[in-house]
Amino acid sequence: MKKILLSLTIVALLFAGCSKENDDSIEDFSSKYVSINATMGLSTKATATAFESGDVIGVYAWTGSGETISAGTEKKDYGYDGSVWTTLNPMSWTDLTTNYYFFGVYPTSDHVIADFTADPFELVANQITSDVLIATYVTGMNGSNAIAVPLVFTHSMAKFTINLSHGTEWTTTPTVSSVTVSNAYDNATINYITKEVTPTGTATDISMPIVSANSEYASVMIPQSISGVITIVIDATDYVYTPDTPISLTAGKNFILSLVVGHDGTVTIDGDSSKTKIIDWTTATGSGYAEK
């Protein structure tokens, strides 16, 4: 797994200028289509430093109010081929005066959103599909404006990293079979207007994906407060760490917990205070351009 990265990807929906000289239909205007100028400011992808060929973002547009996403929301997927962003049947203005509002999501899917304020989400082992990035533009824009509509993407999820080291009493580096976080939520609902993620269902045990065998385990996680124990299995033996206080996972932040596993069965926080910390996700840059 590549580095999980900090938010703030700027995606601009670029609308070419519309000038009307008579009462003819908008069909007469070559600028009726919505094209996308997708520029990465600070990369937000969980698994890469920039958009890669094959990436797809979903862009939603609706009318009415920026405070409520209407049932008539239109969605278009824009795919990146490593050079440009393209889409089939691009969005177009219905007229030059109706205000439109937008939000974008990465990654996109065929999932139909029935409730934009409480869309069900389930954490999966795949880092890409669990890394949900959301951008909104709810000021209102209409087809008479020849300016870009900015969509600033931010993480709606958190990251949890567990680093392991082993006491000097180990003669060799032990083989870690698994690292499990207990009493954590793997289901939630997402509000695409407020970008809030609310844990739902029953807390469970979450197995942490391997980043580096025996030493680093990390996962995209639902933002939450985790009060359960962390269990490290070595040679069929459970080594358990019990936090003094709940672990608070915040959207867009990486909670790094560094633990020392003792041969006597004890698990303690690394004495180096700089190794256990909360940081922003790593930053990176890149760019891409999409045409209609």
C-alpha positions in Angstrom: 0.0 0.0 0.0 1.3 3.4 -0.9 1.2 6.3 1.5 -2.2 7.6 2.6 -2.3 11.2 1.9 -3.7 14.5 3.2 -6.8 16.1 1.7 -7.4 19.1 -0.5 -7.5 18.1 -4.1 -8.9 20.9 -6.2 -11.2 19.8 -8.9 -12.7 22.6 -11.0 -15.7 22.2 -13.2 -14.9 24.6 -16.1 -17.9 26.0 -17.9 -17.1 27.7 -21.2 -18.7 31.1 -21.6 -22.3 31.4 -22.8 -23.5 34.5 -24.7 -27.0 34.7 -26.0 -28.0 37.1 -28.7 -31.5 35.8 -29.5 -34.1 33.5 -28.1 -32.8 30.4 -29.9 -32.5 27.1 -27.9 -29.3 26.5 -25.8 -28.7 23.7 -28.4 -27.3 26.5 -30.6 -24.4 27.1 -28.3 -21.2 25.1 -28.5 -20.5 25.9 -24.8 -23.6 24.0 -23.5 -21.4 21.2 -22.1 -19.7 21.0 -18.7 -16.1 20.1 -19.0 -13.7 19.4 -16.1 -10.4 20.9 -15.3 -9.0 18.6 -12.6 -6.0 19.9 -10.8 -4.4 18.2 -7.8 -3.4 20.6 -5.1 -2.6 18.4 -2.1 -3.2 14.8 -3.0 -6.0 13.0 -1.2 -5.7 9.4 -2.5 -5.1 6.7 0.0 -2.8 4.7 -2.3 -1.0 7.1 -4.5 0.6 10.5 -4.7 -1.5 11.6 -7.7 -4.4 10.5 -9.9 -3.4 7.5 -12.0 -4.7 6.2 -15.3 -8.0 4.4 -14.7 -9.1 6.6 -11.8 -12.7 7.8 -11.9 -14.5 10.5 -10.0 -18.2 11.0 -9.8 -19.6 14.5 -10.2 -23.2 15.3 -9.1 -25.2 18.4 -10.1 -28.7 19.5 -9.0 -31.0 22.5 -8.9 -33.1 24.0 -6.2 -31.0 24.7 -3.1 -27.4 24.3 -2.0 -28.6 23.2 1.4 -30.5 20.1 0.2 -29.5 17.8 -2.6 -32.6 17.3 -4.7 -33.9 13.9 -5.9 -33.3 15.0 -9.5 -29.5 15.0 -9.1 -27.6 14.1 -12.2 -24.4 12.2 -12.0 -21.6 11.8 -14.5 -18.3 9.8 -14.2 -15.1 11.4 -15.4 -12.2 9.0 -16.0 -8.5 9.7 -16.2 -6.3 8.0 -18.8 -3.1 9.3 -17.4 -3.2 12.5 -19.5 -6.8 13.8 -19.8 -10.2 13.4 -18.1 -13.1 12.4 -20.3 -16.7 11.4 -20.0 -19.4 10.0 -22.2 -22.5 12.2 -22.7 -21.2 15.2 -20.7 -23.4 17.4 -18.5 -25.0 20.4 -20.1 -27.0 23.4 -18.9 -30.8 23.2 -19.3 -30.8 27.0 -19.7 -28.7 30.0 -18.9 -30.4 31.1 -15.7 -31.1 28.1 -13.5 -28.6 27.8 -10.6 -26.8 24.5 -10.2 -25.0 23.0 -7.2 -22.4 20.3 -7.2 -20.6 17.7 -5.2 -17.9 15.2 -6.2 -16.8 11.9 -4.8 -13.8 9.6 -5.3 -13.8 6.8 -5.9 -17.1 6.5 -7.8 -19.2 3.4 -8.2 -22.5 2.2 -9.6 -24.1 2.5 -6.1 -27.3 4.6 -6.3 -27.5 7.1 -3.5 -31.0 7.0 -2.0 -30.4 9.4 0.8 -27.7 12.1 0.3 -27.7 12.9 4.0 -27.3 9.3 5.3 -25.7 7.2 2.6 -24.7 3.8 4.0 -21.0 3.0 4.1 -19.1 -0.1 5.0 -15.4 -0.3 5.7 -13.6 -2.9 3.5 -10.1 -4.2 3.3 -9.5 -2.5 0.0 -7.8 0.8 0.9 -9.0 2.4 -2.4 -12.7 1.8 -2.0 -12.6 2.7 1.7 -11.0 6.0 1.0 -13.9 8.3 0.4 -13.1 11.9 -0.7 -15.9 14.5 -1.0 -16.1 18.0 -2.5 -19.0 20.4 -2.6 -19.8 23.6 -4.3 -23.2 24.9 -3.0 -22.9 28.6 -3.7 -24.9 28.2 -7.0 -23.7 28.6 -10.5 -25.6 29.1 -13.8 -24.8 28.7 -17.5 -24.3 32.5 -18.0 -21.1 32.5 -16.0 -17.9 31.8 -17.8 -15.9 30.9 -14.7 -14.6 27.7 -13.0 -16.7 26.1 -10.3 -14.2 24.9 -7.7 -14.6 21.6 -5.9 -12.1 21.1 -3.0 -11.8 17.5 -2.1 -11.2 16.5 1.6 -11.1 13.1 3.3 -14.2 12.0 5.0 -12.3 9.1 6.6 -9.5 8.8 9.0 -6.3 6.8 9.0 -5.0 4.6 11.8 -1.4 3.3 11.8 0.1 0.9 14.3 3.9 0.6 14.3 5.4 -2.4 16.1 8.9 -2.9 17.6 10.1 -5.7 19.8 11.9 -5.8 23.1 15.6 -6.7 23.2 14.8 -10.0 24.9 13.6 -11.3 21.5 16.6 -13.1 19.9 15.0 -12.7 16.4 12.2 -10.6 15.0 9.0 -12.5 15.8 6.5 -13.3 13.1 3.3 -11.4 13.6 0.2 -13.3 12.4 -2.3 -10.5 12.8 -3.1 -7.1 14.4 -6.7 -6.6 15.5 -8.5 -3.5 16.8 -11.5 -4.4 18.9 -14.7 -2.5 19.7 -14.5 -0.4 16.5 -17.1 0.5 14.0 -16.9 -0.6 10.4 -20.3 0.8 9.3 -21.4 4.4 9.0 -23.6 6.8 7.1 -22.2 9.7 5.0 -23.8 13.2 4.7 -22.6 14.6 1.4 -23.5 18.2 2.2 -21.9 18.4 5.6 -19.3 15.7 4.9 -20.1 14.2 8.3 -19.6 10.5 8.8 -21.7 8.9 11.6 -20.8 5.3 12.9 -23.7 2.9 12.8 -24.5 -0.7 13.8 -22.5 -2.6 16.4 -18.8 -2.2 17.2 -16.7 -5.2 16.1 -13.1 -6.4 15.6 -11.2 -4.9 12.7 -8.2 -6.7 11.3 -5.5 -4.2 10.2 -4.0 -4.6 6.7 -0.2 -5.2 6.5 2.0 -2.4 5.3 5.3 -3.9 6.3 5.2 -7.4 7.8 5.9 -7.6 11.5 6.3 -3.8 11.9 3.6 -1.6 10.3 -0.2 -2.1 10.0 -2.6 0.6 8.8 -6.1 1.2 7.6 -8.5 3.8 6.4 -11.0 3.9 9.3 -14.4 5.5 10.1 -13.9 8.6 12.3 -14.7 7.5 15.8 -13.5 7.0 19.4 -12.1 3.5 19.9 -12.0 2.2 23.5 -11.2 -1.4 22.7 -7.9 -3.3 23.0 -5.4 -4.0 20.3 -4.4 -7.7 20.0 -1.1 -8.7 18.3 -0.9 -12.4 17.6 2.6 -14.0 17.6 3.1 -17.8 17.5 -0.6 -18.3 18.4 -0.1 -16.2 21.5 -2.2 -13.0 22.1 -0.2 -9.9 23.1 -2.7 -7.3 24.2 -2.4 -3.5 24.5 -5.1 -1.7 26.5 -5.2 2.1 25.8 -5.3 4.4 28.9 -7.7 6.6 27.1 -9.9 6.0 23.9 -8.2 6.4 20.6 -9.8 9.3 18.7 -9.7 9.0 14.9 -10.5 12.3 13.1 -11.3 12.7 9.4 -8.2 13.7 7.4 -5.8 12.8 10.2 -3.4 9.9 10.7 -3.3 8.6 14.2 0.1 6.8 14.6 0.4 4.5 17.6 3.9 3.0 18.2 4.0 -0.1 20.4 6.7 -2.2 21.9 5.9 -5.9 22.2 7.8 -7.6 25.1 8.7 -11.3 25.1 7.1 -11.5 28.5 3.7 -10.7 27.0 3.6 -7.0 27.8 2.7 -4.4 25.2 3.5 -0.8 25.9 3.7 2.6 24.1 7.2 3.3 22.7 9.1 5.5 25.1 10.0 7.9 22.3 7.1 10.3 22.5 7.7 11.5 18.9 6.6 8.1 17.6 3.0 8.2 18.8 1.3 11.2 17.3 -1.5 12.6 15.2 -0.5 14.1 11.8 -1.9 15.2 8.6 -1.9 12.8 5.7 1.2 13.1 3.4 1.0 15.8 0.8 1.8 15.6 -2.9 1.1 17.3 -6.2 0.0 16.5 -9.7 -2.3 17.7 -12.5 -4.7 16.6 -15.1 -7.1 18.2 -17.7 -10.4 17.0 -18.9 -12.2 17.9 -22.1 -15.8 17.3 -23.0 
